[in-house]
Amino acid sequence: HFSPYHYPTPEAEAPLRGRNVVIFILESMSAEHSAHLRPDLYAESEYYKGFTPFLDSLMRSGFCFKRMYANGTRSIQGMPSVLGSIPSFKTPFVLMPQALGESRQLPAILRDKGYHTAFFCGSEGGSMGFGAYARSAGVEQLYAREEYEARHGRGDFDGYWGIWDHRFLDFFGEELSTFREPFCASIFTLTSHHPFVVPEELKDQLPVGYTPIHRCAAYEDWAYRQFFEKYADEPWFKNTLFLFVADHVSSEKWSPEAHSFPGTHHIFGFLYAPESNLQGEILGPVQQIDLMPTVLGQIGNREPYFAFGRDLFLEPERPHWSVSYSNGYQLVGEEGPRRFAAGEIPDDPQAQQLKAMIQQYYTHIAAQSYLVK
């Protein structure tokens, strides 16, 4: 009913073969911040452009997943979902000792293909377990607040979490410009988090919005605009596949839909590849664990790999859904959301696929192995 083993077809088209991969993981970027993802919320709003007009412009010119869902509700669940195609159910995967078992996640696969791999986060090194996870996933080089301050001094700390995102994104771009190609670099941007503060000099330029996070979302959008405008002419830029995805939905919710499943998991997710034909959108459900297989397919990986998601372009036979756990197993498929208490999954085909996926998950957890064998 379900297998996490993927065997790519050697002759499949790889339109972005050999490109660099840059992954932006955006703290708390709910779909409801975007007028492109939720036009119904902004049709008669004073904030008719939403709070992310620049990111919306990239969605329109790139490939957008309009119903992208997080596989969890915490940042530490989002990391292995995005970089390893491994979801979390009752316990976050990274917090289980079995997470240190054998695996070949996206950074490791690309590292072994000659990619330089790096992970950036503006918080202190080691915070939230990100660095340890990144190392286990195959990341060679870590950059945190300490590396930034060694280069640029201590004046850009936000007072709570780390370096202001527009400063750290600029640092990210500086470093990318020194990397040998190809590279796979990911960055976790963090300003859009409680207590929802923005740089004082930008505060009056940003919309207040309807919830405390909206001004932060607008700041994030501004920061990404600055990054793209500054680095668009760098030699590596046009040879890069950019992936944008949120870690989870914000704790600050505005629309009624965001208070119940699947709105509790509806987030940003899109691909952008300059000077390519990667344009369009998928209207059906997509999940974070689909991203690793999709990136691998686009850049030309043809070796077998382990993943719980699907290549959105090359594996139409796999389930079209998003799965997660919250006081029971839940999924959202083409026909809508479903929830099941543990041990009470019915016999219909979709539910049996979910049951098989859960069985595969815990079988590999017990074996501490996440490899194709």
Long-range contacts (C-beta under 8 A, 24 or more apart in sequence): 1-352, 1-353, 1-355, 1-356, 1-357, 2-319, 2-353, 2-356, 2-357, 2-360, 3-360, 4-306, 4-307, 4-308, 4-360, 4-364, 4-370, 5-304, 5-306, 5-372, 6-293, 6-304, 6-305, 6-306, 6-307, 6-311, 6-315, 6-372, 7-304, 8-296, 8-297, 8-301, 8-302, 8-303, 8-304, 8-305, 8-311, 8-314, 9-302, 9-314, 10-302, 12-297, 12-302, 12-314, 14-297, 14-298, 14-299, 14-300, 15-276, 15-277, 15-278, 15-298, 16-241, 16-273, 16-276, 16-278, 16-298, 16-299, 16-300, 17-299, 17-300, 18-182, 18-239, 18-299, 18-300, 19-182, 19-239, 19-240, 19-241, 19-273, 19-298, 19-299, 20-115, 20-181, 20-182, 20-183, 20-184, 20-185, 20-236, 20-239, 20-240, 20-241, 21-106, 21-110, 21-115, 21-182, 21-183, 21-184, 21-185, 21-240, 21-241, 21-243, 21-295, 21-299, 22-176, 22-184, 22-185, 22-186, 22-187, 22-240, 22-241, 22-242, 22-243, 23-82, 23-83, 23-184, 23-185, 23-186, 23-187, 23-242, 23-243, 23-245, 24-186, 24-187, 24-189, 24-224, 24-242, 24-243, 24-244, 24-245, 25-78, 25-79, 25-82, 25-186, 25-187, 25-188, 25-189, 25-245, 25-246, 25-247, 26-189, 26-192, 26-220, 26-244, 26-245, 26-246, 26-247, 26-268, 27-75, 27-188, 27-189, 27-190, 27-191, 27-192, 27-193, 27-246, 27-247, 28-192, 28-193, 28-213, 28-246, 28-247, 28-248, 28-249, 28-250, 28-251, 28-252, 29-192, 29-217, 29-220, 29-246, 29-250, 29-267, 29-268, 30-213, 30-246, 30-249, 30-250, 30-253, 30-258, 30-266, 30-267, 30-268, 31-68, 31-249, 31-266, 31-267, 31-268, 32-253, 32-254, 32-255, 32-257, 32-258, 32-263, 32-266, 33-213, 33-214, 33-217, 33-250, 33-268, 34-59, 34-268, 36-60, 36-64, 37-64, 37-66, 37-266, 37-268, 38-255, 41-254, 41-255, 47-207, 47-209, 47-210, 47-214, 51-207, 51-209, 51-214, 51-217, 51-218, 51-221, 52-217, 52-218, 52-220, 52-221, 52-268, 53-221, 54-221, 54-222, 54-224, 54-225, 54-228, 55-220, 55-221, 55-224, 55-244, 55-268, 58-228, 58-242, 58-244, 58-270, 58-272, 59-270, 59-281, 61-272, 61-279, 62-242, 62-270, 62-271, 62-272, 62-273, 62-278, 62-279, 63-270, 63-271, 63-272, 63-278, 63-279, 63-280, 63-281, 63-282, 64-269, 64-270, 64-280, 64-281, 64-282, 65-269, 65-270, 65-281, 65-282, 65-286, 65-312, 66-281, 66-282, 66-283, 67-266, 67-282, 67-283, 67-284, 67-285, 67-286, 67-332, 68-245, 68-246, 68-266, 68-267, 68-268, 68-269, 68-270, 68-286, 68-287, 68-288, 69-262, 69-265, 69-266, 69-267, 69-285, 69-286, 69-287, 69-288, 69-322, 69-324, 69-332, 70-246, 70-247, 70-248, 70-249, 70-265, 70-267, 70-287, 70-288, 70-324, 71-265, 71-287, 71-288, 71-289, 71-322, 71-323, 71-324, 72-248, 72-324, 72-325, 73-248, 73-249, 73-264, 73-265, 73-324, 73-326, 74-247, 74-248, 75-128, 75-130, 75-188, 75-247, 75-248, 76-128, 76-129, 76-130, 76-133, 77-247, 77-248, 78-245, 78-246, 78-247, 78-248, 78-288, 79-130, 79-133, 79-134, 79-188, 79-247, 80-105, 80-133, 80-137, 81-287, 81-288, 81-289, 82-186, 82-245, 82-247, 82-288, 82-289, 82-291, 82-292, 83-107, 83-134, 83-137, 83-186, 83-292, 84-137, 84-292, 84-307, 84-370, 85-289, 85-290, 85-291, 85-292, 85-293, 85-306, 85-307, 85-308, 85-309, 86-289, 86-307, 86-308, 86-370, 87-287, 87-288, 87-289, 87-308, 87-323, 87-324, 87-361, 88-325, 89-324, 89-325, 89-329, 89-358, 89-361, 90-325, 94-129, 94-133, 95-129, 96-365, 98-365, 98-366, 98-368, 99-133, 99-136, 100-136, 100-368, 101-364, 101-367, 101-368, 101-369, 101-370, 102-368, 102-369, 102-370, 102-371, 103-136, 103-137, 103-306, 103-369, 103-370, 103-371, 104-138, 104-305, 104-306, 104-370, 104-371, 105-137, 105-138, 105-292, 105-370, 106-137, 106-138, 106-184, 106-292, 106-295, 106-296, 107-134, 107-137, 107-138, 107-139, 107-140, 107-184, 107-186, 108-137, 108-138, 109-138, 109-296, 109-301, 109-303, 109-305, 110-138, 110-182, 110-184, 111-138, 111-140, 111-184, 113-182, 113-301, 114-182, 115-182, 115-183, 115-184, 116-140, 116-141, 116-179, 116-180, 116-181, 116-182, 116-183, 116-184, 117-141, 117-183, 117-184, 117-185, 118-142, 118-143, 118-175, 118-179, 118-183, 118-184, 118-185, 118-186, 119-143, 119-185, 119-186, 119-187, 119-188, 120-144, 120-168, 120-171, 120-172, 120-175, 120-185, 120-186, 120-187, 120-188, 121-162, 121-187, 121-188, 121-190, 122-148, 122-161, 122-162, 122-163, 122-164, 122-165, 122-167, 122-168, 122-189, 122-190, 123-161, 123-162, 123-190, 124-162, 127-162, 130-188, 134-186, 139-186, 143-171, 143-172, 143-175, 158-191, 158-197, 158-199, 159-197, 160-193, 160-195, 160-197, 161-190, 161-191, 161-193, 162-190, 164-191, 164-199, 165-189, 165-190, 165-191, 165-219, 165-220, 165-223, 166-199, 166-219, 166-222, 166-223, 166-226, 166-227, 169-223, 169-224, 169-226, 169-227, 170-226, 170-227, 170-230, 172-227, 173-227, 173-230, 173-231, 173-234, 176-231, 176-234, 176-236, 177-231, 177-234, 177-236, 179-236, 181-236, 181-239, 182-239, 183-236, 188-247, 189-220, 189-223, 191-216, 191-219, 191-220, 191-223, 192-216, 192-217, 192-219, 192-220, 192-250, 194-251, 196-252, 210-254, 211-250, 211-252, 211-253, 211-254, 212-252, 213-250, 213-252, 214-252, 214-254, 232-274, 237-274, 238-274, 238-275, 240-273, 240-274, 241-271, 241-272, 241-273, 241-278, 241-295, 241-298, 241-299, 242-271, 242-272, 242-273, 243-270, 243-271, 243-291, 243-295, 244-268, 244-269, 244-270, 244-271, 244-272, 245-269, 245-288, 245-291, 261-326, 261-330, 261-332, 261-337, 261-339, 262-322, 262-330, 262-332, 262-337, 264-326, 265-322, 265-324, 265-332, 271-298, 273-298, 282-312, 284-320, 284-334, 285-320, 285-321, 285-322, 285-332, 285-333, 285-334, 286-312, 286-322, 287-321, 287-322, 287-323, 304-372, 305-372, 306-370, 306-371, 306-372, 308-357, 308-360, 308-361, 319-350, 319-353, 319-357, 321-350, 323-354, 323-357, 329-354, 329-358
